[in-house]
Amino acid sequence: MHRINNIEGAFRSRAVATHQVVSGSMIGKRDQLIGQVHRIDHRLEEIKHVKNVIERDIRGEFGGMLERLKGSEGIKLAVLQHEISHLQRDIDKINDIVNVVNELTGEKGDPIDFLLRSRHLTETIEFTVAKPFKTTIDVVPYDLPRELGEQREKIEKTKVVQDILAMKDKVIFELIKKYKTEEEKVAAEMNKAAQEEIDEWSK
């Protein structure tokens, strides 16, 4: 009877302590991880939205650009989904630990089984709570390739150069035309002067 009371007392004491650790640390850590998943999900949606905006501008104009854009998007999404999978793994582990603790300390739980496993459970809980996770999201949507704007800028520059060349050709043509007119005028004046001199000699 005395041994049973000791086991029940140890069970209650250890169960309360374990529940406090779970409630105080594990649940908070799980909430942080879930919050990070939500933030990454939001960033995924931002990347998809920005990609769709750029895609509407590119579609039907530059197929190669669209392929490069999709490739860049794929890399970003793969990195973010990889991060989510790691976070989800930790979330699942926390849920498993919480379920095991609830099962071992519940009405149908075996006190001896719990006491035998409590040390390992406590170590697992402490390790899981202490395990760091990245809280920053390094992947951003704003550096997706915007080649269409660059191409339009190049086309605009080419148009300006063509306009300058056309203006230059026009100026050259006008100068040649003016030179020919001046040349004809000088030749006419020289012919006139020569004719007048010949007429003088004839007299």
N, CA, C and O of each residue as an XYZ file, in Angstrom:
812
protein
N       0.843     -1.204      0.000
C       0.000      0.000      0.000
C       0.874      1.248      0.000
O       0.616      2.204     -0.731
N       1.930      1.220      0.847
C       2.836      2.366      0.941
C       3.518      2.610     -0.419
O       3.675      3.749     -0.857
N       3.923      1.485     -1.084
C       4.594      1.595     -2.386
C       3.660      2.186     -3.441
O       4.096      2.987     -4.267
N       2.408      1.811     -3.425
C       1.416      2.326     -4.385
C       1.232      3.821     -4.191
O       1.173      4.582     -5.156
N       1.141      4.244     -2.899
C       1.002      5.677     -2.618
C       2.207      6.462     -3.130
O       2.061      7.559     -3.671
N       3.399      5.887     -2.954
C       4.602      6.566     -3.439
C       4.579      6.706     -4.961
O       4.930      7.751     -5.510
N       4.161      5.636     -5.626
C       4.091      5.663     -7.097
C       3.070      6.695     -7.551
O       3.332      7.470     -8.471
N       1.904      6.707     -6.908
C       0.872      7.681     -7.285
C       1.346      9.109     -7.031
O       1.092     10.009     -7.832
N       2.038      9.307     -5.908
C       2.558     10.646     -5.597
C       3.607     11.073     -6.615
O       3.602     12.204     -7.099
N       4.497     10.152     -6.926
C       5.543     10.459     -7.921
C       4.921     10.720     -9.284
O       5.344     11.606    -10.026
N       3.892      9.914     -9.594
C       3.198     10.082    -10.881
C       2.564     11.463    -10.973
O       2.736     12.173    -11.964
N       1.814     11.843     -9.905
C       1.141     13.145     -9.923
C       2.158     14.281    -10.013
O       1.985     15.217    -10.793
N       3.209     14.193     -9.216
C       4.218     15.252     -9.187
C       4.896     15.403    -10.558
O       5.042     16.505    -11.086
N       5.301     14.259    -11.107
C       5.988     14.307    -12.410
C       5.024     14.710    -13.531
O       5.410     15.412    -14.466
N       3.783     14.264    -13.431
C       2.795     14.617    -14.459
C       2.525     16.112    -14.461
O       2.451     16.733    -15.521
N       2.376     16.692    -13.267
C       2.136     18.140    -13.157
C       3.324     18.909    -13.720
O       3.148     19.877    -14.460
N       4.540     18.478    -13.367
C       5.747     19.172    -13.843
C       5.862     19.087    -15.357
O       6.206     20.061    -16.027
N       5.572     17.920    -15.874
C       5.661     17.735    -17.341
C       4.610     18.566    -18.054
O       4.892     19.183    -19.081
N       3.395     18.585    -17.513
C       2.333     19.408    -18.110
C       2.713     20.886    -18.082
O       2.429     21.618    -19.030
N       3.347     21.323    -17.008
C       3.762     22.733    -16.911
C       4.799     23.069    -17.981
O       4.755     24.132    -18.600
N       5.741     22.128    -18.186
C       6.759     22.350    -19.230
C       6.099     22.406    -20.600
O       6.416     23.264    -21.424
N       5.164     21.463    -20.833
C       4.458     21.425    -22.124
C       3.672     22.713    -22.331
O       3.755     23.340    -23.387
N       2.902     23.104    -21.306
C       2.072     24.304    -21.445
C       2.908     25.573    -21.525
O       2.590     26.487    -22.286
N       3.979     25.626    -20.737
C       4.769     26.850    -20.674
C       5.713     27.048    -21.836
O       5.943     28.180    -22.263
N       6.269     25.955    -22.359
C       7.311     26.095    -23.384
C       6.913     25.499    -24.733
O       7.021     26.150    -25.773
N       6.455     24.255    -24.695
C       6.189     23.549    -25.955
C       5.099     24.224    -26.777
O       5.259     24.423    -27.982
N       3.997     24.575    -26.132
C       2.880     25.183    -26.853
C       3.296     26.526    -27.438
O       2.946     26.864    -28.568
N       4.069     27.303    -26.626
C       4.554     28.591    -27.133
C       5.459     28.419    -28.336
O       5.361     29.165    -29.311
N       6.345     27.427    -28.264
C       7.251     27.169    -29.388
C       6.448     26.754    -30.617
O       6.729     27.191    -31.733
N       5.437     25.898    -30.396
C       4.607     25.469    -31.528
C       3.898     26.666    -32.147
O       3.812     26.760    -33.371
N       3.387     27.583    -31.326
C       2.712     28.775    -31.845
C       3.656     29.645    -32.656
O       3.272     30.213    -33.678
N       4.928     29.745    -32.179
C       5.920     30.520    -32.937
C       6.175     29.892    -34.302
O       6.249     30.583    -35.319
N       6.308     28.577    -34.303
C       6.553     27.865    -35.566
C       5.370     28.018    -36.522
O       5.554     28.240    -37.719
N       4.156     27.898    -35.981
C       2.960     28.056    -36.821
C       2.891     29.472    -37.369
O       2.543     29.685    -38.530
N       3.233     30.460    -36.502
C       3.250     31.858    -36.961
C       4.231     32.058    -38.096
O       3.935     32.772    -39.054
N       5.414     31.429    -37.999
C       6.414     31.542    -39.068
C       5.913     30.894    -40.357
O       6.152     31.409    -41.449
N       5.221     29.766    -40.227
C       4.628     29.114    -41.420
C       3.639     30.055    -42.089
O       3.625     30.172    -43.315
N       2.810     30.729    -41.292
C       1.828     31.670    -41.849
C       2.530     32.823    -42.563
O       2.105     33.253    -43.635
N       3.625     33.326    -41.946
C       4.357     34.431    -42.585
C       4.971     33.994    -43.909
O       4.938     34.730    -44.895
N       5.534     32.781    -43.919
C       6.119     32.273    -45.170
C       5.023     32.039    -46.204
O       5.214     32.316    -47.388
N       3.874     31.529    -45.760
C       2.741     31.355    -46.680
C       2.348     32.688    -47.316
O       2.088     32.771    -48.516
N       2.311     33.729    -46.479
C       1.972     35.064    -46.988
C       3.004     35.530    -48.010
O       2.652     36.107    -49.039
N       4.296     35.273    -47.717
C       5.351     35.648    -48.654
C       5.223     34.864    -49.965
O       5.462     35.404    -51.044
N       4.847     33.595    -49.860
C       4.603     32.786    -51.073
C       3.533     33.449    -51.943
O       3.687     33.555    -53.160
N       2.443     33.893    -51.302
C       1.369     34.548    -52.043
C       1.838     35.857    -52.660
O       1.451     36.194    -53.779
N       2.686     36.608    -51.918
C       3.235     37.858    -52.463
C       4.055     37.584    -53.715
O       3.926     38.284    -54.719
N       4.901     36.558    -53.647
C       5.747     36.219    -54.797
C       4.887     35.817    -55.986
O       5.151     36.235    -57.114
N       3.858     35.006    -55.741
C       2.977     34.593    -56.839
C       2.265     35.800    -57.446
O       2.118     35.895    -58.665
N       1.820     36.732    -56.575
C       1.099     37.909    -57.064
C       1.991     38.779    -57.939
O       1.603     39.179    -59.036
N       3.219     39.074    -57.431
C       4.140     39.917    -58.202
C       4.510     39.235    -59.513
O       4.599     39.887    -60.553
N       4.725     37.918    -59.463
C       5.045     37.169    -60.683
C       3.918     37.271    -61.703
O       4.173     37.436    -62.896
N       2.668     37.172    -61.239
C       1.521     37.259    -62.152
C       1.412     38.642    -62.789
O       1.069     38.759    -63.966
N       1.702     39.691    -62.013
C       1.672     41.055    -62.553
C       2.700     41.195    -63.670
O       2.401     41.731    -64.738
N       3.928     40.702    -63.413
C       4.983     40.781    -64.430
C       4.633     39.909    -65.629
O       4.877     40.290    -66.774
N       4.066     38.749    -65.367
C       3.736     37.810    -66.445
C       2.730     38.413    -67.426
O       2.820     38.185    -68.632
N       1.767     39.185    -66.900
C       0.768     39.803    -67.787
C       1.434     40.760    -68.773
O       1.014     40.863    -69.926
N       2.489     41.470    -68.309
C       3.199     42.393    -69.197
C       3.999     41.651    -70.261
O       4.105     42.102    -71.402
N       4.553     40.519    -69.879
C       5.453     39.792    -70.779
C       4.722     38.904    -71.786
O       5.173     38.741    -72.920
N       3.585     38.327    -71.363
C       2.916     37.304    -72.177
C       2.661     37.800    -73.603
O       2.220     38.929    -73.816
N       2.944     36.950    -74.546
C       2.700     37.272    -75.947
C       3.781     38.125    -76.581
O       3.740     38.360    -77.789
N       4.759     38.602    -75.794
C       5.784     39.484    -76.351
C       7.156     38.819    -76.357
O       7.823     38.795    -77.392
N       7.583     38.286    -75.231
C       8.911     37.695    -75.128
C       8.820     36.354    -74.384
O       8.846     36.320    -73.154
N       8.716     35.270    -75.126
C       8.579     33.929    -74.536
C       9.772     33.528    -73.687
O       9.608     32.918    -72.630
N      10.969     33.866    -74.142
C      12.174     33.504    -73.390
C      12.210     34.157    -72.023
O      12.621     33.543    -71.039
N      11.776     35.405    -71.971
C      11.731     36.124    -70.694
C      10.777     35.432    -69.722
O      11.064     35.314    -68.530
N       9.650     34.982    -70.244
C       8.650     34.323    -69.407
C       9.219     33.040    -68.803
O       8.968     32.731    -67.638
N       9.980     32.300    -69.594
C      10.580     31.065    -69.096
C      11.586     31.359    -67.979
O      11.629     30.659    -66.968
N      12.385     32.398    -68.177
C      13.362     32.763    -67.144
C      12.660     33.236    -65.872
O      13.118     32.953    -64.765
N      11.553     33.954    -66.032
C      10.779     34.410    -64.877
C      10.229     33.211    -64.100
O      10.300     33.175    -62.872
N       9.680     32.230    -64.826
C       9.135     31.043    -64.166
C      10.235     30.268    -63.447
O      10.016     29.734    -62.359
N      11.424     30.209    -64.062
C      12.543     29.520    -63.414
C      12.940     30.195    -62.124
O      13.196     29.529    -61.121
N      12.995     31.531    -62.143
C      13.353     32.289    -60.941
C      12.294     32.094    -59.853
O      12.616     31.916    -58.679
N      11.023     32.131    -60.269
C       9.937     31.904    -59.308
C      10.044     30.507    -58.704
O       9.866     30.332    -57.498
N      10.340     29.502    -59.554
C      10.442     28.116    -59.080
C      11.505     27.943    -58.014
O      11.303     27.236    -57.027
N      12.658     28.606    -58.226
C      13.740     28.518    -57.240
C      13.293     29.121    -55.910
O      13.520     28.536    -54.851
N      12.654     30.299    -55.969
C      12.203     30.970    -54.746
C      11.164     30.118    -54.007
O      11.239     29.950    -52.790
N      10.197     29.584    -54.759
C       9.154     28.777    -54.129
C       9.738     27.508    -53.520
O       9.323     27.083    -52.442
N      10.717     26.894    -54.223
C      11.333     25.666    -53.708
C      12.044     25.933    -52.381
O      11.945     25.136    -51.448
N      12.763     27.061    -52.301
C      13.477     27.410    -51.057
C      12.477     27.614    -49.923
O      12.672     27.106    -48.819
N      11.397     28.364    -50.198
C      10.409     28.644    -49.149
C       9.661     27.380    -48.728
O       9.401     27.175    -47.542
N       9.316     26.534    -49.698
C       8.609     25.292    -49.359
C       9.515     24.358    -48.561
O       9.044     23.609    -47.705
N      10.816     24.405    -48.846
C      11.778     23.617    -48.071
C      11.794     24.104    -46.617
O      11.819     23.301    -45.684
N      11.778     25.429    -46.439
C      11.747     25.986    -45.079
C      10.461     25.575    -44.361
O      10.485     25.216    -43.184
N       9.334     25.631    -45.085
C       8.054     25.237    -44.478
C       8.091     23.773    -44.048
O       7.585     23.424    -42.982
N       8.698     22.907    -44.887
C       8.733     21.479    -44.556
C       9.518     21.237    -43.267
O       9.149     20.384    -42.459
N      10.616     22.001    -43.078
C      11.389     21.869    -41.831
C      10.570     22.342    -40.630
O      10.549     21.695    -39.583
N       9.897     23.481    -40.800
C       9.067     23.997    -39.706
C       7.923     23.030    -39.388
O       7.606     22.793    -38.223
N       7.309     22.476    -40.434
C       6.188     21.561    -40.239
C       6.634     20.296    -39.521
O       5.894     19.730    -38.716
N       7.868     19.856    -39.823
C       8.410     18.673    -39.153
C       8.509     18.923    -37.641
O       8.166     18.060    -36.833
N       8.988     20.133    -37.273
C       9.087     20.472    -35.845
C       7.708     20.609    -35.205
O       7.500     20.209    -34.059
N       6.768     21.180    -35.961
C       5.389     21.307    -35.449
C       4.792     19.922    -35.193
O       4.169     19.686    -34.158
N       4.991     19.012    -36.148
C       4.465     17.643    -35.995
C       5.100     16.945    -34.788
O       4.437     16.212    -34.054
N       6.412     17.194    -34.601
C       7.103     16.571    -33.471
C       6.527     17.075    -32.147
O       6.304     16.295    -31.221
N       6.290     18.378    -32.068
C       5.699     18.950    -30.851
C       4.315     18.370    -30.599
O       3.976     18.014    -29.470
N       3.509     18.276    -31.671
C       2.168     17.691    -31.522
C       2.244     16.249    -31.035
O       1.438     15.824    -30.207
N       3.229     15.486    -31.559
C       3.396     14.090    -31.128
C       3.744     14.029    -29.638
O       3.198     13.210    -28.899
N       4.654     14.900    -29.206
C       5.054     14.907    -27.784
C       3.865     15.269    -26.900
O       3.629     14.638    -25.870
N       3.121     16.291    -27.315
C       1.940     16.700    -26.545
C       0.952     15.542    -26.442
O       0.391     15.292    -25.375
N       0.739     14.838    -27.554
C      -0.201     13.702    -27.556
C       0.282     12.581    -26.633
O      -0.510     11.978    -25.908
N       1.611     12.304    -26.668
C       2.161     11.240    -25.813
C       1.990     11.609    -24.341
O       1.576     10.779    -23.532
N       2.310     12.863    -23.997
C       2.170     13.309    -22.601
C       0.713     13.212    -22.158
O       0.418     12.724    -21.066
N      -0.196     13.680    -23.015
C      -1.621     13.605    -22.655
C      -2.079     12.159    -22.490
O      -2.883     11.849    -21.611
N      -1.561     11.282    -23.344
C      -1.964      9.868    -23.279
C      -1.413      9.199    -22.021
O      -2.119      8.444    -21.353
N      -0.130      9.485    -21.700
C       0.491      8.841    -20.533
C      -0.049      9.377    -19.210
O      -0.076      8.662    -18.209
N      -0.482     10.648    -19.211
C      -0.958     11.248    -17.955
C      -2.477     11.306    -17.874
O      -3.034     11.847    -16.919
N      -3.137     10.750    -18.871
C      -4.603     10.754    -18.872
C      -5.171      9.683    -17.960
O      -4.441      8.996    -17.246
N      -6.485      9.558    -18.000
C      -7.175      8.592    -17.130
C      -6.735      7.166    -17.414
O      -6.635      6.346    -16.502
N      -6.474      6.873    -18.683
C      -6.100      5.508    -19.050
C      -4.591      5.300    -19.029
O      -4.102      4.233    -19.399
N      -3.862      6.308    -18.600
C      -2.410      6.213    -18.598
C      -1.881      5.304    -17.505
O      -2.483      5.152    -16.442
N      -0.744      4.709    -17.796
C      -0.084      3.825    -16.825
C       0.989      4.640    -16.100
O       1.954      5.079    -16.725
N       0.831      4.847    -14.776
C       1.800      5.673    -14.033
C       3.232      5.159    -14.136
O       4.170      5.947    -14.262
N       3.402      3.838    -14.081
C       4.758      3.280    -14.143
C       5.373      3.539    -15.512
O       6.539      3.916    -15.626
N       4.571      3.331    -16.540
C       5.055      3.580    -17.905
C       5.461      5.049    -18.058
O       6.479      5.373    -18.670
N       4.628      5.926    -17.482
C       4.948      7.356    -17.571
C       6.249      7.673    -16.837
O       7.106      8.388    -17.358
N       6.389      7.138    -15.629
C       7.597      7.415    -14.854
C       8.847      6.890    -15.552
O       9.905      7.519    -15.515
N       8.710      5.722    -16.192
C       9.846      5.160    -16.916
C      10.248      6.030    -18.114
O      11.422      6.121    -18.473
N       9.255      6.655    -18.712
C       9.518      7.429    -19.932
C       9.661      8.930    -19.680
O      10.013      9.678    -20.592
N       9.392      9.377    -18.446
C       9.330     10.814    -18.176
C      10.673     11.510    -18.397
O      10.718     12.633    -18.898
N      11.766     10.841    -18.024
C      13.075     11.482    -18.193
C      13.374     11.730    -19.680
O      13.806     12.808    -20.087
N      13.121     10.674    -20.467
C      13.340     10.816    -21.912
C      12.405     11.886    -22.495
O      12.808     12.667    -23.357
N      11.156     11.913    -22.017
C      10.199     12.922    -22.481
C      10.684     14.329    -22.139
O      10.629     15.237    -22.967
N      11.159     14.491    -20.907
C      11.642     15.815    -20.480
C      12.824     16.262    -21.332
O      12.890     17.418    -21.751
N      13.753     15.352    -21.586
C      14.921     15.686    -22.424
C      14.487     16.061    -23.836
O      14.996     17.016    -24.422
N      13.527     15.282    -24.382
C      13.030     15.560    -25.732
C      12.341     16.920    -25.781
O      12.517     17.682    -26.731
N      11.554     17.215    -24.748
C      10.851     18.506    -24.669
C      11.860     19.646    -24.610
O      11.735     20.631    -25.337
N      12.867     19.509    -23.737
C      13.867     20.567    -23.593
C      14.639     20.784    -24.897
O      14.903     21.919    -25.293
N      14.996     19.681    -25.554
C      15.722     19.788    -26.830
C      14.862     20.471    -27.892
O      15.338     21.326    -28.639
N      13.587     20.080    -27.948
C      12.684     20.639    -28.961
C      12.451     22.125    -28.723
O      12.428     22.913    -29.668
N      12.277     22.509    -27.455
C      12.054     23.924    -27.135
C      13.303     24.747    -27.445
O      13.205     25.875    -27.929
N      14.470     24.182    -27.166
C      15.721     24.922    -27.360
C      16.176     24.952    -28.823
O      17.011     25.774    -29.199
N      15.634     24.069    -29.634
C      16.082     23.986    -31.034
C      15.774     25.297    -31.756
O      14.618     25.717    -31.805
N      16.798     25.949    -32.316
C      16.558     27.244    -32.983
C      15.865     27.065    -34.323
O      15.947     26.004    -34.942
N      15.185     28.109    -34.759
C      14.606     28.107    -36.110
C      14.731     29.513    -36.680
O      14.699     30.504    -35.950
N      14.873     29.576    -37.986
C      15.104     30.865    -38.648
C      13.810     31.671    -38.664
O      12.773     31.199    -39.130
N      13.887     32.893    -38.148
C      12.689     33.743    -38.086
C      12.643     34.766    -39.218
O      11.636     35.451    -39.394
N      13.722     34.871    -39.980
C      13.727     35.808    -41.113
C      13.370     35.060    -42.387
O      13.627     33.863    -42.518
N      12.772     35.786    -43.323
C      12.451     35.218    -44.637
C      13.331     35.943    -45.650
O      13.045     37.073    -46.046
N      14.400     35.276    -46.060
C      15.382     35.926    -46.925
C      14.904     36.043    -48.371
O      15.329     36.941    -49.099
N      14.029     35.147    -48.780
C      13.550     35.167    -50.164
C      12.494     36.254    -50.315
O      11.525     36.290    -49.557
N      12.679     37.139    -51.291
C      11.732     38.245    -51.518
C      11.250     38.220    -52.969
O      11.922     37.666    -53.838
N      10.085     38.821    -53.230
C       9.543     38.794    -54.596
C      10.060     39.914    -55.485
O       9.826     39.914    -56.694
N      10.774     40.883    -54.876
C      11.047     42.125    -55.604
C      12.220     42.040    -56.559
O      12.430     42.959    -57.351
N      13.008     40.940    -56.506
C      14.138     40.825    -57.422
C      13.873     39.820    -58.545
O      14.804     39.350    -59.199
N      12.589     39.495    -58.764
C      12.257     38.675    -59.933
C      12.657     39.446    -61.192
O      12.516     40.668    -61.236
N      13.157     38.742    -62.220
C      13.659     39.448    -63.414
C      12.572     40.252    -64.123
O      11.487     39.743    -64.405
N      12.886     41.528    -64.406
C      11.960     42.415    -65.120
C      12.587     42.800    -66.459
O      12.873     43.971    -66.711
N      12.794     41.805    -67.305
C      13.500     42.032    -68.559
C      12.688     42.851    -69.553
O      13.256     43.508    -70.425
N      11.374     42.818    -69.428
C      10.537     43.547    -70.381
C      10.832     45.040    -70.323
O      10.966     45.689    -71.360
N      10.933     45.585    -69.112
C      11.244     47.006    -68.960
C      12.596     47.350    -69.562
O      12.755     48.394    -70.195
N      13.583     46.453    -69.359
C      14.918     46.684    -69.925
C      14.862     46.687    -71.443
O      15.508     47.509    -72.092
N      14.076     45.752    -72.017
C      13.960     45.686    -73.480
C      13.282     46.938    -74.024
O      13.689     47.482    -75.051
N      12.248     47.388    -73.325
C      11.555     48.602    -73.774
C      12.491     49.806    -73.728
O      12.459     50.665    -74.609
N      13.325     49.858    -72.690
C      14.278     50.962    -72.573
C      15.285     50.927    -73.721
O      15.629     51.961    -74.293
N      15.755     49.708    -74.053
C      16.697     49.565    -75.175
C      16.050     49.991    -76.489
O      16.672     50.665    -77.309
N      14.782     49.586    -76.680
C      14.063     49.956    -77.907
C      13.912     51.470    -77.993
O      14.073     52.062    -79.060
N      13.600     52.091    -76.851
C      13.431     53.546    -76.821
C      14.750     54.242    -77.154
O      14.771     55.226    -77.894
N      15.856     53.722    -76.600
C      17.168     54.297    -76.899
C      17.499     54.139    -78.379
O      18.047     55.052    -78.996
N      17.165     52.971    -78.952
C      17.416     52.731    -80.380
C      16.620     53.719    -81.225
O      17.125     54.238    -82.219
N      15.375     53.977    -80.829
C      14.533     54.923    -81.557
C      15.136     56.326    -81.516
O      15.135     57.033    -82.524
N      15.654     56.731    -80.347
C      16.284     58.055    -80.215
C      17.495     58.153    -81.134
O      17.691     59.164    -81.808
N      18.317     57.083    -81.157
C      19.507     57.075    -82.034
C      19.092     57.180    -83.495
O      19.713     57.907    -84.269
N      18.036     56.449    -83.874
C      17.557     56.505    -85.262
C      17.076     57.909    -85.619
O      17.321     58.397    -86.723
N      16.386     58.556    -84.670
C      15.930     59.932    -84.912
C      17.118     60.876    -85.109
O      17.092     61.741    -85.984
N      18.162     60.703    -84.288
C      19.357     61.546    -84.410
C      20.029     61.321    -85.763
O      20.441     62.274    -86.423
N      20.137     60.066    -86.169
C      20.753     59.750    -87.468
C      19.945     60.353    -88.618
O      20.515     60.882    -89.572
N      18.624     60.273    -88.523
C      17.765     60.839    -89.566
C      17.950     62.356    -89.637
O      17.997     62.931    -90.725
N      18.055     63.003    -88.464
C      18.266     64.444    -88.433
C      19.629     64.809    -89.052
O      19.753     65.784    -89.794
N      20.644     63.994    -88.720
C      21.983     64.232    -89.268
C      21.975     64.112    -90.800
O      22.556     64.942    -91.500
N      21.311     63.071    -91.304
C      21.214     62.884    -92.763
C      20.530     64.078    -93.426
O      20.934     64.530    -94.497
N      19.488     64.577    -92.765
C      18.751     65.722    -93.313
C      19.646     66.964    -93.374
O      19.643     67.699    -94.361
N      20.432     67.186    -92.272
C      21.345     68.341    -92.231
C      22.392     68.217    -93.340
O      22.677     69.189    -94.040
N      22.961     67.023    -93.498
C      23.973     66.807    -94.547
C      23.381     67.064    -95.925
O      24.008     67.701    -96.772
N      22.162     66.561    -96.143
C      21.503     66.756    -97.441
C      21.292     68.246    -97.720
O      21.526     68.726    -98.829
N      20.841     68.969    -96.679
C      20.617     70.407    -96.845
C      21.933     71.141    -97.136
O      21.972     72.051    -97.965
N      23.012     70.738    -96.446
C      24.322     71.366    -96.685
C      24.818     71.110    -98.109
O      25.336     72.012    -98.767
N      24.651     69.856    -98.580
C      25.069     69.528    -99.960
C      24.254     70.330   -100.967
O      24.782     70.849   -101.950
N      22.965     70.418   -100.699
C      22.081     71.176   -101.601
C      22.488     72.646   -101.645
O      22.556     73.267   -102.705
N      22.759     73.188   -100.431
C      23.171     74.591   -100.343
C      24.515     74.798   -101.047
O      24.711     75.793   -101.744
N      25.442     73.844   -100.858
C      26.760     73.943   -101.499
C      26.618     73.946   -103.023
O      27.278     74.732   -103.703
N      25.767     73.079   -103.557
C      25.568     73.024   -105.017
C      24.993     74.343   -105.523
O      25.406     74.845   -106.568
N      24.037     74.903   -104.777
C      23.446     76.192   -105.176
C      24.509     77.278   -105.198
O      24.589     78.072   -106.136
N      25.339     77.301   -104.130
C      26.414     78.296   -104.074
C      27.409     78.081   -105.218
O      27.889     79.041   -105.821
N      27.710     76.826   -105.508
C      28.660     76.503   -106.576
C      28.131     76.978   -107.935
O      28.862     77.552   -108.742
N      26.841     76.720   -108.158
C      26.227     77.150   -109.423
C      26.209     78.667   -109.533
O      26.416     79.224   -110.611
N      25.958     79.335   -108.403
C      25.913     80.795   -108.383
C      27.297     81.380   -108.705
O      27.421     82.307   -109.506
N      28.332     80.820   -108.065
C      29.705     81.284   -108.313
C      30.095     81.051   -109.779
O      30.701     81.915   -110.414
N      29.735     79.857   -110.314
C      30.063     79.528   -111.708
C      29.366     80.499   -112.650
O      29.963     80.937   -113.633
N      28.106     80.844   -112.366
C      27.345     81.773   -113.214
C      27.979     83.150   -113.192
O      28.102     83.808   -114.225
N      28.390     83.589   -111.977
C      29.018     84.902   -111.855
C      30.358     84.947   -112.606
O      30.691     85.945   -113.245
N      31.118     83.844   -112.517
C      32.397     83.781   -113.230
C      32.183     83.789   -114.752
O      32.931     84.437   -115.484
N      31.187     83.087   -115.207
C      30.864     83.058   -116.645
C      30.439     84.451   -117.133
O      30.807     84.901   -118.218
N      29.653     85.102   -116.285
C      29.183     86.442   -116.646
C      30.357     87.421   -116.748
O      30.452     88.217   -117.682
N      31.259     87.330   -115.737
C      32.424     88.213   -115.732
C      33.330     87.937   -116.935
O      33.862     88.862   -117.549
N      33.495     86.663   -117.259
C      34.334     86.291   -118.392
C      33.722     86.798   -119.691
O      34.434     87.302   -120.560
N      32.427     86.668   -119.825
C      31.736     87.111   -121.038
C      31.849     88.625   -121.203
O      32.056     89.133   -122.305
N      31.707     89.338   -120.074
C      31.831     90.793   -120.129
C      33.240     91.214   -120.564
O      33.391     92.175   -121.319
N      34.261     90.509   -120.097
C      35.629     90.805   -120.472
C      35.875     90.533   -121.957
O      36.554     91.290   -122.650
N      35.297     89.423   -122.413
C      35.430     89.074   -123.850
C      34.757     90.163   -124.704
O      35.273     90.577   -125.742
N      33.580     90.611   -124.222
C      32.878     91.648   -124.980
C      33.729     92.938   -125.030
O      33.760     93.618   -126.056
N      34.402     93.265   -123.943
C      35.238     94.436   -123.912
C      36.398     94.322   -124.921
O      36.706     95.268   -125.646
N      37.025     93.142   -124.943
C      38.109     92.916   -125.882
C      37.609     92.988   -127.335
O      38.296     93.469   -128.236
N      36.398     92.493   -127.511
C      35.833     92.511   -128.891
C      35.670     93.945   -129.374
O      35.904     94.240   -130.546
N      35.264     94.847   -128.459
C      35.083     96.242   -128.828
C      36.428     96.872   -129.188
O      36.485     98.054   -129.529
